[in-house]
Amino acid sequence: MRTTVLMCVVLLGSFLVGTAGSQDAKPNVKPNIRRIAGNVYMVDESGPAPSGVNSFGHGNGTVLVGDDGLLIVDGDEFAGYDIRAVITEIQTMFDNKPIRYVIETACGGLAALSKKVATIIAADTARKRIAQKKCWAGYPMVLPTVTFESEMTLYFDGEEVQVVRLPTGKTDGDAMVYFKNANVVATGDTFISSVLPFYTLSEGGNILGVAEELRRIATLVPADAKVIPGHGPLASVSDILRGSKALDQLRDAIAAQMAKGKSLDQIKAMNLLAPWKDLDLVQPQSSYEQYFYERLSAPPDAKYQLTPDSDEPQ
């Protein structure tokens, strides 16, 4: 399915607040904005991390500037900061342009931001998760008003913006955004350049699919594309492929011991993941052992699965 939409777009992504979901104001956190290519900018945040923010750093954003306004992607990631201060800083940078649209690259939809914009875009699965209250959040959320099944294309200011649904991995509603003319891809939290990517079980994710998501991104964009990850420094497609390869190797190492009848505790005692200790894993290595062991030995947890018949809040 391919939907073509004409709109003025700014893409702003991945200000992940980790496990906090806090509404506390953090006025000392200011966004840094720098041009990457064409009218595409990378946004990250300076200042100390708010309390509760994951240790792998502030989230990154991507901005495509158009004449008619701004479109924010993953605006829910502002939840751990003073959202008004962050939005004001960005709008001031771009001549106080209004926010026209919000795109969510996964399960999200910050209610506080929805007061500034009428159109919120996300994958259909992400909307269903919010509707069924199976989308993790520590803050009030709203439903997206426009959804897509597999992909959509946005044309703006001479730029072709491709929004593509990814296989189930980090969550079951992940998407990537590729700026074709600028040759820049924004991955959201599917890819993190500072640590090894992981998954969110409570949002339908599956660690076994994360490597496939990364390979999918690498297949869809040119090898020389600039990569704006959900967290960490500007990266390359080769960095994405290295992450995918490492996840495959971790899976195979654990699966080999499972085939010998080893239990999870026995596998953890082997220090099996020592060869990958330089990856700066976002979780302790034992967590990755447990992730793969559980997913390789059990079906998806029904508690986190969507109800097919329902798309609206009950």
ChimeraX attribute file (.defattr): number of C-alpha atoms within 10 A of each C-alpha:
attribute: neighborCount
match mode: 1-to-1
recipient: residues
	/A:1	7
	/A:2	12
	/A:3	13
	/A:4	11
	/A:5	12
	/A:6	9
	/A:7	17
	/A:8	21
	/A:9	28
	/A:10	27
	/A:11	26
	/A:12	29
	/A:13	34
	/A:14	30
	/A:15	27
	/A:16	26
	/A:17	24
	/A:18	19
	/A:19	14
	/A:20	18
	/A:21	21
	/A:22	21
	/A:23	16
	/A:24	14
	/A:25	15
	/A:26	19
	/A:27	13
	/A:28	16
	/A:29	19
	/A:30	21
	/A:31	20
	/A:32	15
	/A:33	18
	/A:34	13
	/A:35	13
	/A:36	19
	/A:37	15
	/A:38	15
	/A:39	17
	/A:40	23
	/A:41	21
	/A:42	25
	/A:43	24
	/A:44	24
	/A:45	19
	/A:46	13
	/A:47	12
	/A:48	13
	/A:49	19
	/A:50	18
	/A:51	14
	/A:52	13
	/A:53	20
	/A:54	16
	/A:55	9
	/A:56	18
	/A:57	22
	/A:58	26
	/A:59	26
	/A:60	29
	/A:61	31
	/A:62	31
	/A:63	25
	/A:64	26
	/A:65	21
	/A:66	19
	/A:67	12
	/A:68	16
	/A:69	20
	/A:70	26
	/A:71	26
	/A:72	27
	/A:73	31
	/A:74	27
	/A:75	29
	/A:76	29
	/A:77	25
	/A:78	25
	/A:79	26
	/A:80	26
	/A:81	25
	/A:82	18
	/A:83	21
	/A:84	13
	/A:85	18
	/A:86	19
	/A:87	19
	/A:88	13
	/A:89	16
	/A:90	20
	/A:91	16
	/A:92	11
	/A:93	11
	/A:94	15
	/A:95	9
	/A:96	14
	/A:97	17
	/A:98	14
	/A:99	22
	/A:100	19
	/A:101	22
	/A:102	32
	/A:103	28
	/A:104	31
	/A:105	30
	/A:106	30
	/A:107	29
	/A:108	29
	/A:109	30
	/A:110	22
	/A:111	16
	/A:112	19
	/A:113	22
	/A:114	20
	/A:115	8
	/A:116	13
	/A:117	16
	/A:118	13
	/A:119	16
	/A:120	27
	/A:121	22
	/A:122	29
	/A:123	28
	/A:124	19
	/A:125	23
	/A:126	29
	/A:127	30
	/A:128	23
	/A:129	28
	/A:130	23
	/A:131	20
	/A:132	16
	/A:133	15
	/A:134	20
	/A:135	22
	/A:136	17
	/A:137	20
	/A:138	14
	/A:139	17
	/A:140	14
	/A:141	21
	/A:142	16
	/A:143	24
	/A:144	25
	/A:145	12
	/A:146	14
	/A:147	20
	/A:148	19
	/A:149	15
	/A:150	16
	/A:151	19
	/A:152	19
	/A:153	19
	/A:154	17
	/A:155	16
	/A:156	19
	/A:157	14
	/A:158	10
	/A:159	19
	/A:160	15
	/A:161	23
	/A:162	19
	/A:163	25
	/A:164	23
	/A:165	26
	/A:166	27
	/A:167	21
	/A:168	20
	/A:169	26
	/A:170	28
	/A:171	29
	/A:172	27
	/A:173	27
	/A:174	26
	/A:175	28
	/A:176	24
	/A:177	26
	/A:178	23
	/A:179	26
	/A:180	15
	/A:181	14
	/A:182	18
	/A:183	18
	/A:184	25
	/A:185	29
	/A:186	30
	/A:187	27
	/A:188	30
	/A:189	26
	/A:190	27
	/A:191	30
	/A:192	26
	/A:193	22
	/A:194	19
	/A:195	18
	/A:196	20
	/A:197	26
	/A:198	27
	/A:199	21
	/A:200	14
	/A:201	21
	/A:202	16
	/A:203	24
	/A:204	26
	/A:205	23
	/A:206	22
	/A:207	24
	/A:208	20
	/A:209	22
	/A:210	26
	/A:211	26
	/A:212	19
	/A:213	25
	/A:214	26
	/A:215	19
	/A:216	17
	/A:217	25
	/A:218	20
	/A:219	12
	/A:220	12
	/A:221	18
	/A:222	14
	/A:223	12
	/A:224	11
	/A:225	19
	/A:226	21
	/A:227	25
	/A:228	29
	/A:229	28
	/A:230	28
	/A:231	27
	/A:232	18
	/A:233	17
	/A:234	17
	/A:235	18
	/A:236	19
	/A:237	21
	/A:238	14
	/A:239	17
	/A:240	25
	/A:241	18
	/A:242	15
	/A:243	23
	/A:244	22
	/A:245	16
	/A:246	16
	/A:247	25
	/A:248	16
	/A:249	14
	/A:250	17
	/A:251	21
	/A:252	13
	/A:253	16
	/A:254	22
	/A:255	18
	/A:256	11
	/A:257	17
	/A:258	17
	/A:259	8
	/A:260	8
	/A:261	11
	/A:262	14
	/A:263	12
	/A:264	17
	/A:265	11
	/A:266	13
	/A:267	20
	/A:268	18
	/A:269	10
	/A:270	10
	/A:271	12
	/A:272	17
	/A:273	17
	/A:274	9
	/A:275	9
	/A:276	15
	/A:277	10
	/A:278	8
	/A:279	13
	/A:280	13
	/A:281	17
	/A:282	17
	/A:283	13
	/A:284	10
	/A:285	18
	/A:286	16
	/A:287	14
	/A:288	22
	/A:289	22
	/A:290	16
	/A:291	18
	/A:292	21
	/A:293	19
	/A:294	14
	/A:295	16
	/A:296	16
	/A:297	10
	/A:298	8
	/A:299	8
	/A:300	15
	/A:301	11
	/A:302	9
	/A:303	10
	/A:304	15
	/A:305	16
	/A:306	19
	/A:307	12
	/A:308	7
	/A:309	6
	/A:310	12
	/A:311	16
	/A:312	13
	/A:313	11
	/A:314	7
